[in-house]
Amino acid sequence: MDSSSCTNNTNTNNNNKKKTKRGSCYRMILPPHPPPSKKNKSGKAALLHLKPLISTSESSSHSSISISLEPNRPFTIGRSTRHCNLVFDDRRVSNQHCFILFDASLLKLYLLDGSSLNGVFVNGVRIGKPQELSAGDEVLLICAKNQCLCCSRLRIGFIILSIVFENNVEEDMLVVQACSNNRKINKRIVAYNPIIGRANSLLTRCRNILQSHDPILHLCGAAIYNDETTDISSLNSLSKDNNAPHFDGVVQNIPCCNFVPPPGKNFYLNRLEFMHHTPLSHHPVVSLLELLYPVESLSRLFIATFTSDILWFLSYCEIPFNLPVTIACHNTERCWSSGPDKRSSIPYPEFPNLVVVYPPFPEAIAFGKDCKKQGIACHHPKLLVLQRQDSIRVIITSANLVANQWNRVTNTVWWQDFPRTSSPDYSSLFSHIYHGDTNKDPKPDFAAQLAGFMASLLTDVPSQAHWIVELTKYDFGGAKGHLIASVPGIHSDRVPSMIETMQFLTANQAFSVKFLGLVEASVVGLSHLFRTAADSNGAQLKKLAAFLRKSCEKAYGALEILLIRNKNVPADANAVSVFVPNPNEFSKGDCMQLGFLPRNVAKWVSPLWDIGFFRFSGYVCPKEALAAALGRNSLKVQLMLHVSQGPHFQDISRMMQPEHVISLCSLIASVRRCSGLWRLQEVLGQYRWPESLESDFIYGASSIGSSMSSQFLAAFSAASGKRSLQSFESEESDPEWGCWSASQESKCPSIRIIFPTIERVKNACNGILPSKRILCFSERTWQRLRTANILHDAVPHPHNRVGHPMHVKVRIFPHFK
């Protein structure tokens, strides 16, 4: 929409039935009032006076509109001229954006969001539940922050001028006279007596229960009014006339939040909106509000999600405007972009401490290894970290940060609270702390896995690197589970064991170094040193070849190199030079330069090295280095960077400066860890698969992709510990001897997949639409698997969830021995 589309030409019809704005980006249409419904036997009605806001100037005048509302008949507002009573012809307004409902039993008007894309705002606050309307309220159909620059003052919505209730005179009401706009209204106005009205409401509810076919079921689907939470009974009988959506069950205000005990080694299901707040439920459920309760005590909040409705979350959970919130989410364009300005944004000025992060995709998985060509990848986590002064809560769920998945779709939720420690523990950021070969009982790695995953999302956003430091303030030693993270990229099958690592170290180093981890890096700049005028006669190349040839005779296939900080490089203040030592005399004086650390690695290595927090050493493959120096290898020389504790490691919390926080986050993100299936194998490798069972592994998911082949299923089972029973001694020379293979998986499937049938989806309470964008099963994959006898119907449990979509990701393992 450009500025030329917003003109001031108007055409006003005298009968006030239609008002349009030609040449504009919007128009407002008010169809003629329908005749009173014959079903309205109560004689009750509400007269709503409102003033449309469809002007580029707040002072522009539009005559008020009088709308007659009948009980239980929703007044629809949106963009559809066919389905709406009040039409705003603007592309940002949804077809059926919102509804106004008159509750005759309470004499109140309620505004409901019709699952609109851009939300409904009452007095500047987005509503997430039925909102009572009062005179003077301003209702906007789009957020003021979503306007185009040329229409920065354009508001689309209306202002409630007055609300008049009409009725025959009854004993519980008082007749009064009212005026509006300096003219009398020939209507009978009633003032509601709340005590008598409440009694009548309770009597009506009791009468409905007694007259129902199943009083018990009726009680389970309705709630009694109380002063703290108001139930809107009339939503249970919304008319389907006017093509208005039908609401099954009672839409309630959110109940008061209470403390919900953590699930331990089990998990909860999310509380759906039709469920009642029953603390003594046989099936543990929890709501998003209960997980965050009390919001006032939060000091920071981290969220990782695939899709998100941030405005809904802020409004629904009543997030304080000054609370630091970090939300890492998927965005195809931004995640593939290499520009640092694309990594984050602050989308809502009224929440200045809310930062949205778009984690990068690695170049290695792009088409042609070029991020500009993009590729196939996504960030699909569902993680919440709630920091408080005395504890930190980690929540892992299958629900994205959207209203539909938390309130109307079944999802799984697990969480645990971890206490604050007396002093920060930076060693917890690393999976294992080795002290020579004396470390027999490594620490739990929950904190290390959590820090590594969060760091991988935040590494390109320096302002959010502090999250890694905050994790060191809490004790994760009592974790009830293991974290298994999966991040986009190309990952090796395993992290080198400490036995292999110790082979790289000298005898003195083996018992003095406190090894922390490995980082895959490379050596750059070889062409400048060996294939230019700097070495015209090839003398340096010959010397390098002699050093490397002699080194191969002494090492275990790897050559230890020297890393030397070079502060005299004008182009890079963080430069780190890579030197090859003389194998006959290991000294700094007799060595030659091989190249440099890449600039993006040196920028975090140098600050941590200079202050003494960490030590760095490295190893390269001699043959690979020589080939690169000769120009035979166009690829970079791989460098395995070893990280160990420095002399001031124990003083990190005292000496840490802002630049070190950023460098530490990059280090944690770069340390090699098992990921995906390899992490699953690492966790379950300590258990034994019950070989007496041919198959006892069940996998439930809402999405089954095209990669669900026998090769993937076999790899998944093997990672979980599945072994081949039919192994012959003659096959022992086979490197994969005893492993579960794709051919064995095809002959004897080890996995059962549960997924709802199309009949179950069609017969859901609200049809097939609620499952849209929730369930996904590639047709090609279904055709391939439907005859394999591994697909089974997903039946929700408990019974009250039958008919509602599921978005669960559950892996059921057999009982390990």
C-alpha positions in Angstrom: 0.0 0.0 0.0 1.5 3.3 -1.0 0.6 6.9 0.0 -1.4 7.5 -3.2 -3.9 4.8 -2.1 -5.0 6.8 0.9 -7.1 9.7 -0.3 -9.7 11.8 1.4 -12.6 11.3 -1.1 -15.7 10.1 0.7 -19.2 9.2 -0.3 -21.8 9.1 2.4 -25.2 7.7 1.9 -28.0 9.6 3.5 -29.8 6.6 4.9 -26.6 5.6 6.7 -26.7 2.1 5.4 -23.5 2.2 3.5 -20.4 4.2 4.0 -17.4 3.8 1.6 -14.1 5.5 1.0 -13.2 5.3 -2.6 -9.7 5.2 -3.8 -8.7 4.1 -0.3 -7.2 1.1 1.2 -10.3 0.4 3.2 -14.1 0.9 3.3 -16.7 0.4 6.0 -20.0 -1.1 5.1 -23.0 -1.4 7.4 -25.7 -3.6 6.0 -29.3 -2.9 6.9 -30.4 -4.2 10.3 -32.0 -7.5 10.1 -35.5 -7.8 11.4 -35.9 -9.0 15.0 -35.5 -12.7 15.3 -38.6 -14.7 16.1 -36.5 -16.8 18.4 -36.0 -13.8 20.7 -39.0 -14.5 23.0 -37.4 -12.8 26.0 -37.9 -9.4 24.5 -34.4 -8.4 25.6 -32.0 -6.5 23.4 -29.0 -4.3 23.5 -28.5 -1.1 21.5 -24.9 -0.4 20.8 -23.8 3.1 19.7 -20.4 3.2 18.2 -18.2 5.5 16.1 -16.2 4.0 13.3 -12.5 4.7 13.2 -11.7 4.7 9.5 -10.0 8.0 9.1 -6.4 9.2 8.7 -7.1 11.9 11.3 -8.3 11.3 14.8 -10.4 14.4 14.7 -12.3 13.4 11.5 -16.0 13.0 12.3 -18.1 10.1 11.3 -21.7 9.9 12.5 -22.3 7.2 15.1 -23.9 3.9 14.3 -26.7 2.3 16.3 -26.6 -1.5 16.3 -29.4 -3.7 17.8 -28.1 -6.9 19.4 -30.2 -9.9 20.3 -29.2 -12.5 22.9 -27.1 -15.4 21.6 -26.8 -13.9 18.1 -23.2 -12.9 17.4 -22.7 -9.7 15.6 -19.8 -10.4 13.1 -17.2 -7.9 12.2 -14.6 -8.5 9.5 -13.8 -8.2 5.8 -16.3 -10.6 4.3 -19.4 -8.8 2.9 -21.2 -12.1 2.8 -20.7 -13.3 6.4 -20.2 -10.1 8.4 -22.7 -7.5 9.8 -20.1 -4.8 9.9 -17.5 -4.8 7.1 -14.0 -3.2 7.0 -12.6 -3.7 3.6 -8.9 -3.8 4.4 -6.5 -6.6 3.6 -5.2 -6.7 7.2 -8.7 -7.4 8.6 -9.7 -11.1 8.6 -12.8 -12.4 6.9 -14.5 -12.9 10.3 -12.3 -10.9 12.5 -14.3 -10.7 15.7 -17.7 -11.1 17.2 -19.8 -9.0 19.7 -22.1 -11.1 21.8 -24.9 -9.9 24.1 -25.3 -12.0 27.2 -28.9 -11.3 28.3 -28.5 -13.1 31.6 -25.8 -10.7 32.8 -26.7 -7.7 30.7 -23.2 -7.5 29.3 -21.5 -7.3 25.9 -18.5 -9.4 25.1 -16.0 -9.1 22.3 -14.4 -12.3 21.0 -11.5 -12.7 18.6 -12.5 -14.8 15.6 -9.0 -16.4 15.3 -7.9 -13.3 13.4 -4.4 -13.0 11.9 -3.6 -9.6 13.3 -5.6 -9.7 16.5 -8.2 -7.6 18.3 -7.1 -4.8 20.6 -9.3 -3.2 23.3 -7.7 0.1 24.6 -4.4 -0.9 23.1 -4.2 -4.4 24.6 -4.7 -7.5 22.5 -7.4 -9.8 23.8 -6.8 -13.5 24.2 -10.1 -14.4 25.8 -13.7 -12.9 25.8 -13.5 -9.3 26.8 -16.4 -7.3 28.3 -17.1 -4.1 26.5 -17.9 -0.8 28.2 -18.8 2.7 27.0 -15.6 4.6 26.0 -13.7 1.5 24.9 -11.6 1.7 21.8 -11.5 -1.4 19.6 -8.9 -1.8 16.9 -8.8 -4.6 14.4 -5.1 -4.2 13.7 -2.3 -3.3 16.0 -1.3 0.4 15.7 2.3 -0.8 15.2 1.3 -2.6 12.0 0.4 0.5 10.1 2.3 1.6 7.0 4.5 4.7 7.3 2.2 6.7 5.0 -0.8 5.9 7.2 0.9 6.0 10.6 -2.2 7.7 12.1 -4.7 5.4 10.4 -6.8 3.4 12.8 -9.3 0.7 11.8 -11.9 -0.1 14.4 -14.5 1.7 16.4 -15.2 3.5 19.7 -18.1 2.4 22.0 -20.1 5.6 22.7 -22.9 4.0 24.8 -24.6 0.7 25.5 -28.3 0.7 26.1 -30.2 -2.4 27.3 -33.9 -2.8 26.3 -36.4 -5.0 28.2 -39.8 -5.3 29.6 -39.9 -4.1 33.2 -39.2 -7.0 35.6 -39.0 -7.2 39.3 -35.2 -7.4 39.3 -34.6 -4.3 37.2 -35.1 -0.6 37.7 -36.5 1.6 34.9 -34.4 4.7 34.2 -34.3 7.5 31.6 -31.1 8.0 29.5 -29.9 10.5 27.0 -27.2 10.3 24.3 -25.8 13.1 22.2 -28.2 15.6 23.7 -31.3 13.9 22.5 -33.6 11.5 24.3 -33.9 7.9 23.3 -37.3 6.4 23.2 -36.2 3.2 24.7 -36.7 1.5 28.0 -33.4 1.4 29.7 -32.7 -1.0 32.5 -30.1 -0.9 35.3 -29.0 -4.4 36.3 -29.3 -5.5 39.9 -26.3 -7.9 40.3 -27.6 -9.8 43.3 -31.0 -10.6 41.8 -29.4 -11.2 38.4 -26.9 -13.6 39.8 -29.7 -15.5 41.5 -31.7 -15.7 38.3 -28.6 -16.9 36.5 -28.1 -19.7 39.0 -31.7 -20.8 38.8 -31.5 -20.9 35.0 -28.4 -22.9 35.1 -29.9 -25.4 37.6 -33.0 -25.7 35.4 -30.8 -26.4 32.3 -28.9 -29.1 34.2 -32.1 -30.9 35.3 -33.6 -30.8 31.8 -30.5 -32.1 30.1 -30.2 -35.7 28.9 -27.0 -36.2 30.8 -26.7 -33.9 33.9 -23.3 -35.2 34.8 -21.9 -34.5 31.3 -23.6 -31.1 31.4 -21.9 -30.3 34.7 -18.5 -31.3 33.2 -19.1 -28.9 30.3 -20.2 -25.8 32.2 -19.1 -23.7 35.2 -21.0 -21.8 37.8 -20.6 -18.0 37.9 -18.5 -16.5 40.6 -17.3 -13.1 41.4 -13.7 -13.8 40.4 -14.2 -15.7 37.1 -17.1 -14.9 34.9 -18.4 -17.7 32.6 -20.1 -16.7 29.4 -23.0 -19.2 29.2 -24.4 -17.9 26.0 -21.3 -18.9 24.0 -22.5 -22.5 24.4 -25.5 -21.8 22.2 -24.2 -19.4 19.5 -26.5 -19.4 16.5 -25.1 -20.9 13.3 -27.1 -18.4 11.4 -25.1 -15.8 9.5 -22.5 -18.5 9.0 -21.1 -17.6 12.4 -18.6 -20.1 13.8 -20.0 -22.5 16.4 -18.2 -22.8 19.8 -18.5 -26.2 21.4 -18.3 -26.1 25.2 -18.1 -23.1 27.4 -15.4 -20.5 26.8 -14.2 -19.4 30.3 -12.0 -16.7 31.6 -8.7 -18.2 32.7 -8.9 -19.4 36.3 -6.5 -18.3 39.0 -3.1 -19.9 38.5 -1.8 -22.2 41.2 1.5 -24.0 41.7 1.6 -27.2 39.7 4.2 -29.8 40.8 6.8 -30.7 38.1 6.3 -34.1 36.3 9.6 -35.6 37.3 10.3 -38.4 34.9 6.9 -38.2 33.4 5.2 -35.5 31.3 2.0 -33.5 31.4 -0.5 -32.6 28.7 -1.6 -29.1 28.1 -4.9 -27.9 29.5 -7.4 -27.3 26.7 -9.8 -24.4 26.9 -12.9 -26.5 27.3 -11.4 -28.2 30.4 -12.1 -27.0 33.9 -9.5 -26.0 36.5 -9.6 -29.1 38.7 -6.5 -29.4 40.8 -7.2 -33.1 41.7 -7.4 -34.3 38.1 -6.5 -38.0 37.4 -4.7 -36.9 34.3 -2.1 -34.2 35.0 -2.6 -31.2 32.8 -1.0 -27.7 32.9 -1.6 -24.4 31.1 0.8 -21.9 29.8 -0.3 -19.5 32.5 0.4 -22.0 35.2 3.8 -22.7 33.9 4.8 -19.0 34.0 3.1 -18.3 37.3 3.8 -16.0 38.9 4.9 -13.8 36.0 5.8 -10.9 38.3 8.8 -12.9 39.8 10.4 -13.6 36.4 13.7 -11.8 35.9 14.4 -13.1 32.3 12.6 -15.3 29.8 14.0 -17.3 26.9 11.8 -19.0 24.3 12.7 -21.1 21.3 9.9 -21.9 18.9 9.2 -22.7 15.2 6.1 -20.6 14.7 4.9 -17.8 17.0 2.2 -15.3 17.8 4.2 -12.9 20.0 1.5 -10.4 20.5 -0.9 -13.0 21.7 1.7 -14.4 24.1 2.4 -10.9 25.6 -1.3 -10.2 26.1 -2.5 -13.6 27.1 0.3 -14.1 29.7 0.3 -10.4 30.8 4.1 -10.1 30.3 5.4 -6.9 31.9 6.5 -4.4 29.3 10.0 -4.1 30.8 10.8 -7.9 31.3 13.8 -9.0 29.2 12.4 -11.6 26.7 14.4 -13.5 24.1 12.5 -15.4 21.4 14.4 -17.5 18.9 12.3 -18.6 16.0 12.3 -19.7 12.4 12.3 -17.3 9.5 13.4 -18.6 6.1 14.6 -15.3 4.7 16.4 -14.1 7.8 17.9 -17.4 8.8 19.5 -17.9 5.4 20.7 -14.3 5.2 24.4 -13.6 6.0 23.8 -10.0 7.1 24.3 -9.4 10.8 21.4 -7.0 10.8 19.1 -9.9 9.9 19.9 -11.9 13.0 17.6 -10.1 15.4 14.9 -7.4 15.7 13.0 -5.5 18.4 9.6 -5.5 16.8 7.5 -3.8 19.5 8.7 -0.5 20.9 6.4 -0.8 23.8 8.4 -3.9 24.9 11.9 -2.5 24.5 13.6 -5.5 26.2 11.9 -8.1 23.8 14.4 -9.3 21.2 13.4 -11.7 18.4 16.4 -13.8 17.2 16.6 -15.6 13.9 19.4 -18.2 14.2 21.5 -18.7 11.1 21.6 -21.8 8.9 25.1 -23.2 8.1 26.5 -22.7 4.7 27.3 -26.4 4.4 23.6 -27.4 4.0 22.7 -24.7 1.4 22.3 -25.6 -2.2 25.8 -25.4 -3.7 27.0 -24.4 -0.3 25.9 -20.9 -1.0 23.5 -19.3 1.5 22.2 -17.0 -1.2 20.7 -20.1 -2.9 19.2 -21.1 0.4 18.3 -24.8 1.1 16.0 -27.1 3.0 16.3 -26.4 6.8 14.3 -25.1 9.7 14.6 -24.3 13.4 11.9 -26.4 15.0 12.5 -26.4 18.8 9.9 -25.8 21.6 11.8 -24.7 24.7 11.2 -22.1 27.4 13.7 -21.1 30.1 12.3 -19.1 33.0 14.9 -17.4 35.1 14.0 -16.2 38.7 16.2 -15.0 41.4 16.3 -18.3 43.3 15.6 -20.8 40.6 15.5 -21.5 36.9 12.8 -23.5 35.1 13.4 -25.4 31.9 10.3 -26.3 29.9 10.3 -28.7 26.9 7.1 -29.0 25.1 5.7 -29.9 21.7 3.6 -26.7 21.4 4.7 -23.7 19.4 4.1 -20.2 20.8 0.6 -19.8 19.3 -2.8 -19.7 21.0 -4.2 -22.6 19.0 -1.6 -25.1 20.0 -1.7 -24.2 23.7 -5.5 -23.9 24.1 -7.1 -26.1 21.5 -4.6 -28.8 20.4 -3.2 -31.6 22.6 0.6 -31.2 23.3 3.0 -32.6 25.7 4.9 -30.6 28.4 7.8 -31.4 30.6 9.6 -29.1 33.0 11.9 -29.0 36.0 13.1 -26.3 38.4 16.7 -26.0 39.3 18.0 -24.2 42.4 20.5 -21.3 42.4 24.1 -22.1 43.5 26.2 -20.2 45.9 28.7 -19.3 43.2 28.7 -19.7 39.4 30.1 -22.9 38.0 31.6 -22.4 34.6 32.7 -26.0 34.4 29.1 -27.1 34.1 29.1 -25.6 30.6 31.3 -28.4 29.3 30.1 -32.0 29.1 33.0 -33.6 30.9 35.9 -32.2 32.9 39.0 -34.4 32.6 41.8 -34.5 35.1 44.3 -36.7 33.3 42.9 -40.3 33.5 41.6 -40.0 37.0 38.1 -38.9 36.1 35.9 -41.9 36.6 32.6 -40.3 37.2 31.8 -37.4 34.8 29.3 -34.8 35.8 25.8 -34.8 34.4 25.7 -32.9 31.1 22.2 -31.3 31.3 23.6 -27.8 31.7 26.3 -28.4 29.0 23.7 -29.6 26.5 21.3 -26.7 27.3 24.0 -24.1 27.1 25.3 -25.6 23.8 21.9 -25.5 22.2 21.1 -22.0 23.4 24.5 -20.7 22.4 24.0 -22.1 18.8 20.9 -20.0 18.5 22.3 -16.8 20.0 25.9 -16.9 18.8 25.3 -14.2 16.2 23.4 -11.9 18.6 26.0 -10.5 21.0 23.3 -8.7 23.1 21.9 -12.0 24.1 25.1 -13.8 24.9 24.6 -13.2 28.6 22.2 -16.2 28.8 25.1 -18.6 28.8 26.6 -16.8 31.8 23.2 -16.9 33.6 23.1 -20.7 33.3 26.2 -21.1 35.4 24.4 -19.6 38.4 22.1 -22.7 38.8 22.7 -26.3 39.8 21.5 -28.7 37.1 23.0 -31.8 38.9 19.6 -33.1 39.9 18.2 -33.2 36.3 15.5 -35.9 35.9 16.2 -36.4 32.2 18.7 -36.0 29.3 18.5 -33.3 26.7 18.7 -34.4 23.1 19.1 -31.5 20.8 19.1 -31.4 17.0 20.4 -28.4 15.1 20.7 -27.9 11.3 24.1 -28.9 9.9 26.3 -31.8 8.9 27.4 -33.7 12.0 29.9 -36.5 12.4 28.8 -39.7 14.0 30.7 -39.2 17.3 32.9 -37.0 19.4 36.5 -38.3 19.8 36.8 -40.1 23.0 39.2 -39.0 25.7 41.5 -42.0 25.0 42.1 -40.8 21.5 42.5 -37.3 22.7 45.1 -38.3 25.3 47.2 -39.8 22.5 47.7 -36.3 21.1 49.1 -35.0 24.4 52.7 -35.3 25.6 53.4 -37.2 28.8 53.6 -34.1 30.9 50.5 -32.6 29.5 48.4 -35.7 30.0 48.3 -35.3 33.7 48.4 -31.6 34.1 45.9 -30.3 31.5 42.2 -30.0 32.3 40.6 -30.8 29.0 37.2 -29.2 28.3 36.4 -29.9 24.7 37.2 -29.9 21.0 36.4 -27.3 18.4 36.6 -28.0 14.6 38.4 -25.1 12.9 40.7 -24.8 10.0 44.0 -23.1 8.9 43.8 -20.3 6.3 46.4 -18.3 4.4 48.6 -21.1 3.1 48.5 -19.8 -0.5 49.9 -16.5 0.6 52.8 -18.1 2.4 53.8 -20.9 0.0 52.4 -20.1 -3.4 53.4 -16.5 -4.0 56.5 -14.4 -4.4 57.1 -14.7 -0.7 58.5 -18.2 -1.5 59.7 -17.9 -5.1 62.4 -20.6 -4.9 60.3 -23.0 -2.8 62.6 -23.0 0.2 59.8 -22.6 2.7 57.8 -25.3 1.1 60.7 -27.7 1.2 61.3 -26.9 4.9 57.7 -27.5 5.7 57.7 -30.8 3.8 60.8 -32.0 5.9 59.1 -31.0 9.2 55.9 -32.8 8.2 57.6 -35.9 7.0 59.5 -36.4 10.2 56.5 -35.6 12.3 54.4 -38.4 10.7 56.9 -40.9 12.1 56.2 -39.8 15.7 52.5 -39.0 16.0 49.3 -40.9 15.9 48.2 -39.6 12.5 48.0 -36.0 13.7 50.6 -33.3 14.2 50.5 -31.0 17.2 51.0 -27.4 16.1 51.8 -24.2 18.0 49.3 -21.4 18.3 50.9 -18.0 18.9 49.0 -14.7 19.4 50.1 -12.2 16.8 49.2 -8.7 18.0 51.2 -7.0 15.2 48.8 -7.7 12.3 47.2 -4.4 11.4 44.3 -6.1 9.6 43.2 -8.2 12.6 43.9 -7.3 16.2 42.8 -10.9 17.2 45.1 -12.7 14.8 46.4 -16.1 15.9 49.3 -17.7 13.9 49.6 -21.4 13.3 53.2 -22.8 13.4 54.7 -26.2 12.7 57.5 -27.0 15.1 60.7 -28.7 14.3 60.2 -32.4 15.3 63.8 -32.7 16.4 63.7 -29.7 18.6 60.4 -28.7 20.0 60.9 -25.0 20.7 59.3 -21.8 19.7 62.5 -20.6 18.1 62.8 -23.3 15.5 59.4 -23.5 13.8 57.7 -22.2 10.6 54.4 -20.6 10.0 51.7 -22.7 8.4 48.9 -20.1 8.3 46.4 -18.4 10.6 43.2 -19.3 12.5 40.1 -18.1 10.5 39.1 -14.6 11.6 35.7 -15.7 12.9 37.4 -18.2 15.2 40.2 -15.9 16.3 37.8 -13.2 17.4 36.6 -15.3 20.3 39.8 -17.3 20.9 42.0 -14.3 21.5 40.0 -12.5 24.2 39.6 -15.7 26.2 43.2 -16.6 25.8 44.6 -13.2 26.5 42.9 -13.0 29.9 43.9 -16.5 30.9 40.5 -18.1 31.1 41.3 -20.9 28.6 44.3 -22.5 26.9 44.2 -23.5 23.3 46.3 -26.1 21.4 45.7 -27.7 18.0 46.3 -30.7 15.7 46.4 -31.0 12.0 46.8 -33.9 9.5 50.3 -33.6 8.1 49.4 -35.0 4.7 46.4 -32.7 4.4 48.6 -29.7 5.3 51.3 -30.6 2.8 48.7 -31.1 0.0 47.2 -27.7 0.7 50.6 -26.0 0.7 51.4 -27.6 -2.7 48.1 -26.4 -4.1 46.7 -29.9 -4.6 43.9 -29.4 -2.0 41.6 -26.5 -2.6 39.8 -27.2 0.7 40.9 -25.7 4.0 43.3 -27.6 6.2 41.2 -29.0 9.1 42.4 -28.0 12.5 41.2 -29.7 15.7 41.3 -27.1 18.4 41.7 -28.4 22.0 40.3 -26.3 24.8 41.5 -26.6 28.3 41.3 -24.6 31.5 43.6 -21.6 31.8 45.3 -20.2 34.8 42.4 -17.9 35.6 39.6 -20.3 34.9 38.4 -20.2 38.5 38.3 -16.4 38.4 36.0 -16.1 35.4 33.1 -14.7 37.4 35.3 -12.1 39.0 37.2 -11.0 35.9 34.6 -11.4 33.2 34.0 -8.3 31.0 31.3 -7.8 28.3 33.6 -8.8 25.5 34.4 -12.1 27.3 30.7 -12.9 27.6 30.3 -12.7 23.9 33.4 -14.8 23.3 32.3 -17.4 25.8 29.0 -17.8 24.0 30.8 -18.4 20.8 33.1 -21.0 22.4 30.2 -22.9 23.9 28.4 -22.9 20.6 31.5 -24.2 18.8 32.5 -27.0 21.2 31.7 -30.4 19.5 28.8 -32.3 21.0 26.8 -35.2 19.7 23.6 -34.1 18.1 20.4 -35.7 16.8 20.6 -39.5 16.4 24.2 -39.5 17.6 23.1 -37.8 20.8 20.3 -40.3 21.2 22.8 -43.2 20.8 25.0 -41.5 23.3 22.2 -41.3 25.9 20.7 -44.8 25.3 24.0 -46.5 24.7 24.3 -47.4 28.4 21.1 -49.5 28.2 20.5 -52.8 26.5 17.7 -53.4 24.0 15.6 -56.4 25.0 16.7 -58.7 22.2 14.0 -61.2 22.9 11.5 -58.7 21.5 11.5 -58.3 17.7 9.9 -54.9 18.0 8.9 -52.9 21.0 9.5 -49.3 19.9 6.6 -46.9 19.3 6.9 -43.5 17.7 4.1 -40.9 17.7 4.3 -37.7 15.8 2.2 -35.1 14.1 4.4 -34.9 11.0 5.8 -37.8 9.0 8.2 -36.6 6.3 9.5 -38.0 3.1 12.7 -39.1 4.8 10.8 -41.9 6.7 12.6 -44.7 4.8 13.9 -48.0 5.9 17.4 -46.5 6.1 16.2 -43.8 8.5 14.1 -46.2 10.5 17.1 -48.6 10.8 19.4 -45.7 11.8 16.9 -44.6 14.4 16.6 -48.1 15.9 20.3 -48.6 15.9 20.8 -45.3 17.7 18.3 -46.5 20.3 20.3 -49.7 20.9 18.8 -52.2 18.5 21.2 -54.9 17.5 21.0 -57.6 14.9 20.2 -61.1 16.3 21.3 -62.9 13.1 25.1 -62.3 13.1 27.5 -64.9 12.0 31.1 -65.2 13.1 32.2 -65.0 9.5 30.8 -61.5 9.4 32.9 -60.2 12.4 35.3 -58.5 10.0 32.4 -56.4 8.7 32.7 -52.9 10.4 28.9 -52.9 10.8 28.7 -56.5 12.2 25.9 -56.7 14.6 24.3 -53.4 13.6 20.7 -53.1 12.7 20.6 -52.5 8.9 18.0 -51.2 6.4 17.5 -54.7 4.9 16.7 -56.1 8.4 14.4 -53.2 9.1 12.5 -53.9 5.8 12.1 -57.6 6.7 11.3 -57.2 10.4 10.2 -53.7 11.3 11.4 -52.6 14.7 9.3 -49.4 14.9 5.6 -48.9 15.1 4.2 -45.4 14.1 1.0 -44.0 15.5 -0.8 -41.4 13.5 -4.4 -40.5 13.3 -6.4 -41.9 10.5 -8.2 -39.6 8.0 -11.5 -40.9 9.4 -10.6 -39.8 12.9 -9.6 -36.3 11.6 -12.8 -35.9 9.6 -14.9 -36.9 12.6 -13.3 -34.4 15.0 -15.4 -32.1 17.0 -14.8 -29.2 14.7 -14.1 -31.1 11.5 -10.8 -31.2 9.6 -9.9 -27.5 9.7 -8.4 -27.6 13.3 -5.9 -30.1 12.1 -4.7 -27.9 9.2 -1.0 -27.1 9.6 -0.9 -29.5 12.6 -0.9 -32.9 10.9 1.4 -33.7 8.0 2.0 -37.0 6.3 3.7 -37.1 2.9 1.5 -39.1 0.5 4.5 -40.8 -1.1 5.6 -41.9 2.3 2.2 -43.1 3.2 1.9 -45.1 0.0 5.3 -46.7 0.9 4.5 -47.5 4.5 0.8 -48.4 4.5 1.5 -52.0 3.5 4.4 -52.5 5.9 2.0 -53.0 8.9 3.8 -50.4 11.0 1.1 -47.6 11.0 -1.5 -47.6 13.8 -4.3 -45.2 14.6 -3.6 -42.6 17.3 -6.4 -42.7 19.9 -6.2 -39.7 22.3 -6.2 -40.4 26.0 -7.9 -39.5 28.2 -11.3 -39.8 26.6 -12.2 -36.2 26.8 -9.5 -35.4 24.3 -11.0 -37.6 21.6 -12.1 -35.3 18.8 -9.4 -32.7 19.3 -6.2 -32.5 17.3 -2.9 -33.8 18.6 0.5 -32.3 18.1 2.5 -34.7 20.3 6.0 -36.1 19.7 6.3 -39.2 21.8 8.9 -42.0 21.6 8.1 -45.0 23.7 11.1 -47.1 24.5 10.9 -50.7 25.8 11.9 -51.5 29.3 15.7 -51.6 29.2 17.6 -54.3 31.1 
